[in-house]
Amino acid sequence: MARLHAGNSSLGRAQGLAGRAAVEPAGCSCGVRVERLQPGLAPSAQPQTAAGLPHGPGGSRRALSVPGDRKLGCPRDLLSKSCSPWSRTALTPCTAASRAPPHLGVRVPSCPGWSLRDLVAHLAQVHRFWAAAVVAGPNEKPPTVAPADDTPSANLAAESAAATQELIAALRAAGPAAGCWTWWSDSDVPMTSGAVARHQLREAAVHAFDAQLATGAPLPIPADIALDGIAEFIGVGHGTAGPWPHKPTRIGLHAAEGESWLVDLTASGSHVIDGQHKTAADLHGSASDLLLTLHGRLPLDSQRSQGARATLENFLRWPDLG
């Protein structure tokens, strides 16, 4: 099926950004718009690293080649992973926050100004949107989805779970190769339901951390999901960001689980390269911690870094997701 592509141009980026804004409004901190945590937070609100905590089961991985020769790690049978018990929990942050029903009015430190109720309602709306996009198939415009009712609901958890099941059902029915509208047309990432599944699993994983953080018990993201999330973040987040606005450089991301990404940053954007090459700076940590750092949930100082700190700071501020 032909891929709809706006092209590597300022118009393409503008169209993608407009579509992204329609899907993920201001205040969303899912990796499209993030609020970065500051070192001054109280201990009870400070994000915790995942060192020493168990990760989920590892998944077998294969290289997925996409147009432009950018290689992205992709777990086999991602749809099954998105329907796994952990993922269903992550996709429903009200459940992810606590085994006991949490107080929905609790504030979410990583999403300033948001309550847990706001976070759950936001993700439910996002799931309904992407379900509609997948069902509609290839399109030049995003689907029109009725806005969520602002009236507080006594059944928010059930409504969130229903929205999640709607998305999973749409992904199952379409299959991973089916084309659909996405806001990342300016990147090398396919505009398919499989790419939507990857993107939504990453967003849900980070929002699960947000919800858990709000109740004081954040857990690491399972390693296989975090590893794929890093690759997906580079493909979509960097792939739609346009030119690197600083001096050309190369950065290495190194997960404790054994995978690394060497990212060339130039006027032509971000490109993952193979092999062993000299870098200007490197960041080391568990896959979960690296993904959460890319999303601004953990500070740079929580990870082991090498090389030029200013380069890493610029890297974590780019693309501008705030």
C-alpha positions as CSV (number, residue, x, y, z in Angstrom):
1,M,0.0,0.0,0.0
2,A,1.4,3.4,-1.0
3,R,2.7,5.5,1.9
4,L,1.4,9.0,2.2
5,H,4.3,11.3,2.7
6,A,4.5,15.1,3.0
7,G,8.1,15.2,2.1
8,N,11.3,16.4,3.8
9,S,10.3,20.0,3.7
10,S,9.2,22.9,5.9
11,L,5.7,22.4,4.6
12,G,5.8,18.7,5.5
13,R,7.0,19.5,9.0
14,A,4.3,22.2,9.4
15,Q,1.6,19.7,8.4
16,G,3.0,17.1,10.8
17,L,3.3,19.5,13.7
18,A,-0.3,20.8,13.1
19,G,-1.6,17.2,13.1
20,R,0.5,16.4,16.2
21,A,-0.9,19.4,18.0
22,A,-4.5,18.1,17.3
23,V,-3.7,14.7,18.7
24,E,-1.5,15.7,21.7
25,P,-2.5,19.1,23.1
26,A,-0.5,21.5,25.2
27,G,0.3,20.0,28.6
28,C,0.7,16.5,27.3
29,S,4.0,15.1,28.4
30,C,4.1,11.9,26.5
31,G,7.2,12.6,24.6
32,V,5.6,14.9,22.1
33,R,5.3,17.6,24.6
34,V,7.2,16.9,27.8
35,E,7.8,18.7,31.1
36,R,11.3,18.0,32.3
37,L,11.7,17.3,36.0
38,Q,14.1,19.4,38.0
39,P,16.6,18.3,40.7
40,G,14.9,20.5,43.3
41,L,11.8,18.3,43.7
42,A,11.0,16.9,47.2
43,P,12.2,13.3,47.7
44,S,8.7,11.9,47.6
45,A,8.1,13.5,44.2
46,Q,11.5,13.0,42.7
47,P,11.6,10.4,39.9
48,Q,13.5,7.2,40.9
49,T,16.0,5.4,38.8
50,A,15.4,1.8,38.0
51,A,18.7,0.5,39.2
52,G,18.4,-2.8,41.0
53,L,14.7,-3.2,40.2
54,P,13.5,-6.1,38.0
55,H,12.7,-5.5,34.4
56,G,10.0,-7.3,32.5
57,P,10.9,-10.3,30.4
58,G,13.2,-9.6,27.5
59,G,11.8,-10.0,24.0
60,S,13.5,-11.3,20.8
61,R,14.3,-8.4,18.5
62,R,15.0,-8.0,14.8
63,A,16.2,-5.1,12.8
64,L,13.5,-3.3,10.9
65,S,14.8,-1.4,7.9
66,V,12.7,1.6,6.9
67,P,13.1,4.1,4.0
68,G,16.4,6.0,4.3
69,D,18.2,3.0,5.7
70,R,17.4,4.0,9.2
71,K,17.4,0.8,11.3
72,L,15.0,0.7,14.2
73,G,14.9,-2.2,16.7
74,C,11.4,-3.7,16.8
75,P,10.1,-6.6,19.0
76,R,8.5,-9.4,17.1
77,D,4.7,-9.5,17.3
78,L,4.5,-6.0,18.8
79,L,0.7,-6.2,18.8
80,S,0.8,-9.2,21.1
81,K,3.1,-7.1,23.4
82,S,0.6,-4.2,23.3
83,C,-2.1,-6.6,24.5
84,S,0.1,-8.2,27.2
85,P,-1.0,-7.8,30.9
86,W,1.7,-5.3,31.6
87,S,0.9,-3.2,28.5
88,R,-2.8,-3.2,29.3
89,T,-1.9,-1.9,32.8
90,A,0.4,0.7,31.2
91,L,-2.3,1.7,28.7
92,T,-4.7,2.4,31.6
93,P,-2.7,4.6,34.0
94,C,-5.4,4.7,36.6
95,T,-4.7,1.0,37.1
96,A,-1.0,1.5,36.6
97,A,-0.8,3.9,39.5
98,S,-1.8,1.5,42.2
99,R,-3.4,-1.8,43.0
100,A,-5.8,0.1,45.2
101,P,-7.9,2.7,43.4
102,P,-5.9,5.9,43.6
103,H,-7.3,9.4,44.4
104,L,-7.8,10.9,40.9
105,G,-7.2,14.4,42.2
106,V,-3.5,13.7,43.1
107,R,-1.1,15.9,41.2
108,V,1.3,14.4,38.6
109,P,4.8,15.8,39.2
110,S,6.0,15.1,35.7
111,C,3.0,16.8,34.1
112,P,2.8,20.2,35.9
113,G,-0.8,21.4,36.3
114,W,-2.3,17.9,35.7
115,S,-4.1,15.6,38.1
116,L,-4.2,11.9,37.7
117,R,-7.7,12.4,36.4
118,D,-6.4,14.7,33.7
119,L,-3.8,12.1,32.7
120,V,-6.2,9.2,32.5
121,A,-8.8,11.3,30.5
122,H,-6.0,12.5,28.1
123,L,-4.8,9.0,27.3
124,A,-8.3,7.7,26.8
125,Q,-8.9,10.5,24.3
126,V,-5.6,9.7,22.5
127,H,-6.5,6.0,22.3
128,R,-9.9,6.9,20.8
129,F,-8.2,9.1,18.3
130,W,-5.7,6.6,17.1
131,A,-8.3,3.8,17.0
132,A,-10.3,6.1,14.6
133,A,-7.1,6.8,12.5
134,V,-6.4,3.1,12.1
135,V,-9.9,2.2,11.2
136,A,-10.1,5.0,8.6
137,G,-7.0,3.7,6.8
138,P,-4.7,5.9,4.5
139,N,-5.8,9.5,4.6
140,E,-4.3,12.9,4.1
141,K,-6.1,14.3,7.1
142,P,-6.5,13.1,10.7
143,P,-9.8,11.7,11.7
144,T,-12.4,13.9,13.5
145,V,-13.1,12.6,17.0
146,A,-15.6,14.2,19.3
147,P,-13.8,15.9,22.2
148,A,-14.0,14.3,25.6
149,D,-16.7,15.6,28.0
150,D,-15.0,17.9,30.6
151,T,-17.6,16.8,33.2
152,P,-15.9,14.6,35.9
153,S,-16.9,11.0,35.4
154,A,-17.5,8.5,38.2
155,N,-16.5,5.7,35.7
156,L,-13.3,7.2,34.4
157,A,-11.3,4.0,34.9
158,A,-13.9,2.0,33.0
159,E,-14.0,4.6,30.2
160,S,-10.2,4.5,30.0
161,A,-10.1,0.7,29.8
162,A,-12.8,0.8,27.1
163,A,-10.8,3.3,25.0
164,T,-7.8,1.1,25.3
165,Q,-9.7,-2.0,24.1
166,E,-11.1,0.1,21.2
167,L,-7.5,0.8,20.1
168,I,-6.3,-2.7,20.6
169,A,-9.3,-4.0,18.6
170,A,-8.6,-1.6,15.7
171,L,-4.9,-2.6,15.6
172,R,-5.8,-6.3,15.6
173,A,-8.4,-5.9,12.8
174,A,-6.1,-3.8,10.6
175,G,-2.9,-5.8,11.0
176,P,0.6,-4.1,11.3
177,A,1.0,-3.4,7.6
178,A,-2.2,-1.4,7.0
179,G,-1.7,2.2,6.1
180,C,-3.2,5.1,8.1
181,W,-2.8,8.8,8.8
182,T,0.0,9.8,11.2
183,W,1.6,13.1,12.1
184,W,5.1,11.8,11.4
185,S,4.9,11.9,7.6
186,D,8.1,13.9,7.5
187,S,10.1,11.1,9.0
188,D,11.3,7.8,7.7
189,V,8.9,5.9,10.0
190,P,6.1,4.1,8.1
191,M,2.6,5.5,8.2
192,T,1.1,2.2,9.3
193,S,-1.0,0.7,12.1
194,G,2.2,-1.1,13.2
195,A,4.0,2.2,13.6
196,V,0.9,3.5,15.6
197,A,1.1,0.5,17.9
198,R,4.8,1.2,18.6
199,H,4.2,4.9,19.2
200,Q,1.2,4.3,21.5
201,L,3.1,1.6,23.5
202,R,5.9,4.1,24.1
203,E,3.5,6.8,25.1
204,A,1.5,4.5,27.3
205,A,4.7,3.3,29.0
206,V,5.9,6.8,29.9
207,H,2.4,7.8,31.1
208,A,2.3,4.7,33.3
209,F,5.5,6.0,34.9
210,D,3.8,9.4,35.3
211,A,0.8,7.7,37.0
212,Q,3.0,5.6,39.2
213,L,5.1,8.6,40.1
214,A,1.9,10.5,41.2
215,T,1.2,7.8,43.8
216,G,4.8,7.5,45.0
217,A,5.6,4.1,43.5
218,P,7.2,4.4,40.0
219,L,8.4,1.2,38.4
220,P,10.9,0.7,35.5
221,I,9.5,0.2,32.1
222,P,10.0,-3.5,30.9
223,A,13.3,-3.7,29.1
224,D,12.0,-4.9,25.7
225,I,9.4,-2.2,25.6
226,A,11.9,0.5,26.7
227,L,14.5,-0.7,24.1
228,D,12.0,-0.4,21.3
229,G,10.8,2.9,22.7
230,I,14.2,4.4,22.4
231,A,14.4,3.4,18.8
232,E,10.9,4.7,18.1
233,F,11.6,8.0,19.9
234,I,14.7,8.5,17.7
235,G,12.7,7.6,14.5
236,V,9.6,9.7,15.2
237,G,10.8,12.4,17.6
238,H,14.0,13.2,15.8
239,G,12.7,12.3,12.4
240,T,10.1,15.1,12.5
241,A,12.4,17.7,14.2
242,G,14.1,19.1,11.1
243,P,17.8,20.2,11.1
244,W,20.0,19.8,14.2
245,P,20.4,23.5,15.3
246,H,24.0,23.1,16.7
247,K,27.4,22.2,15.4
248,P,27.3,18.7,13.9
249,T,28.1,16.0,16.4
250,R,27.6,12.3,17.3
251,I,26.1,10.9,20.5
252,G,26.0,7.4,21.8
253,L,23.2,5.9,23.8
254,H,24.1,2.7,25.6
255,A,21.6,0.5,27.3
256,A,22.8,-1.9,30.1
257,E,20.8,-4.6,28.3
258,G,23.4,-4.6,25.5
259,E,22.0,-2.4,22.8
260,S,23.5,0.9,21.6
261,W,22.5,3.7,19.2
262,L,25.0,6.0,17.6
263,V,23.2,9.1,16.5
264,D,24.7,11.5,14.0
265,L,23.2,15.0,14.4
266,T,23.7,17.4,11.4
267,A,22.0,20.0,9.3
268,S,20.1,17.2,7.6
269,G,18.7,15.9,11.0
270,S,19.2,12.8,13.0
271,H,20.6,9.6,11.6
272,V,21.4,6.3,13.4
273,I,24.7,4.8,12.1
274,D,26.0,1.2,12.4
275,G,29.4,0.1,13.6
276,Q,31.9,1.6,16.1
277,H,32.7,5.3,15.7
278,K,34.1,8.1,17.9
279,T,31.5,10.1,19.7
280,A,31.4,13.5,21.3
281,A,29.4,12.3,24.2
282,D,27.8,9.2,25.5
283,L,24.9,8.3,27.9
284,H,24.7,5.0,29.8
285,G,21.9,3.4,31.7
286,S,19.2,0.8,31.8
287,A,16.8,0.9,28.8
288,S,14.1,2.2,31.1
289,D,16.2,4.9,32.5
290,L,17.5,6.0,29.1
291,L,13.9,6.2,27.7
292,L,12.7,8.2,30.7
293,T,15.7,10.5,30.4
294,L,14.9,11.2,26.8
295,H,11.4,12.1,27.9
296,G,12.6,14.4,30.6
297,R,11.3,12.2,33.4
298,L,14.8,11.6,34.8
299,P,17.5,14.2,35.0
300,L,20.8,13.9,33.1
301,D,22.7,13.5,36.3
302,S,20.8,10.3,37.1
303,Q,22.7,8.5,34.3
304,R,26.4,7.9,33.7
305,S,27.6,10.2,31.1
306,Q,30.9,10.7,29.2
307,G,32.2,13.5,27.0
308,A,30.8,17.0,26.5
309,R,28.0,17.7,28.9
310,A,26.7,20.7,26.9
311,T,26.3,18.4,23.9
312,L,24.2,16.0,25.9
313,E,22.1,18.8,27.3
314,N,21.4,20.1,23.8
315,F,20.5,16.6,22.7
316,L,18.0,16.1,25.6
317,R,16.4,19.5,24.7
318,W,16.1,18.5,21.1
319,P,13.6,18.1,19.6
320,D,11.8,20.8,21.4
321,L,9.0,18.8,23.1
322,G,8.1,21.4,25.7
